[in-house]
Each structure stands twice: as C-alpha cells, then as structure tokens.
Amino acid sequence: LMAHASVQRGMVYGISHRFAWQGSTNPSGLWAWWDRFGIREADMRGYWMPDCPVKTGDPAVKATAYVRPGQRTAIAVASWAPDRVTVRLDIDWAAMGLTPSAVQIRVPAIPGFQEALPDVDLDALPIAPDQGWILELTAI
C-alpha cells in the first residue's frame, strides 16, 4: 500500500504497526485508545470473514469489527475509492450481542490519527479518499 494509507486501513487488516513504517507518526494515541477500548479482549472479524457483522455496501470500502460480545464493538472502516464516498453500514447487531436502541455510537478523537466525528450517521458515513474511521459502539 502507498505511504499515505490510513491507520484505519491497517486496522481493517489487523496490522497494528503499519504507521511505524512511515516513520512520522507517534503511535501512543492509538495505543491509549486500544487500552481504553480493551482491544486485547476483542474478537477481530475481518470483512473477508463470513461472520463479519458489518458490511458497507461499497466494494471500495471495507469494514472490520473488533467485537467484545454484549459490551462494545469497534469498527474500522477504510476506503480505497478514488473520491469521497458516503456509505451505509449494515450491522448485524445480534452477532455483536448489542441492541441498536441501547448503544452509544461515536467516532472518538484518537490523537495523531483521527478527529472526533460529531453526529455519527450509520446510514450516511462520509469517507475521504484513502481514509476511514474507527467507530465505537458501546452498550448503555
């Protein structure tokens, strides 16, 4: 992949050290987020797996879920589209042990990697070329 590829692309494939190859980004913000989320306790379900509970509906946009059943899920969404796209995330809530009416959805700020995205809309998520988002779905 090209050097400007996003950390979200790395997260889609479970590559935790992609940014180190670029030599320009301090990974401590992402590592702190991993610890807060509890990534070690999560089950990674990549877009290529039959049991991945998230689909984007756009072949140029991939999504991988990091599932902590019944508690929280992180979704790494990344685009390979040449232009800005808006995607709808189709989510299998039962596969994550979550209920849509009892979930907080947010795109957190992760220093050095992404700004917070206010007003997250799973039906219309905007993604810039070569970029993506890490979303958190947390049971409330």
VENKALIN-V661009 format. One record per helix or strand. SS is the DSSP state (@ for helix, = for strand). FROM is the first residue (numbers start at 1). TO is the last residue. Records with the same first field share a line. If there is no record, write none. Layout:
SS = FROM-TO, FROM-TO
This chain:
@ = 7-12, 18-22, 28-37, 39-41, 93-96, 100-102
= = 43-45, 54-55, 61-68, 72-79, 85-87, 90-91, 103-107, 110-110, 114-114, 117-117, 125-127, 132-139
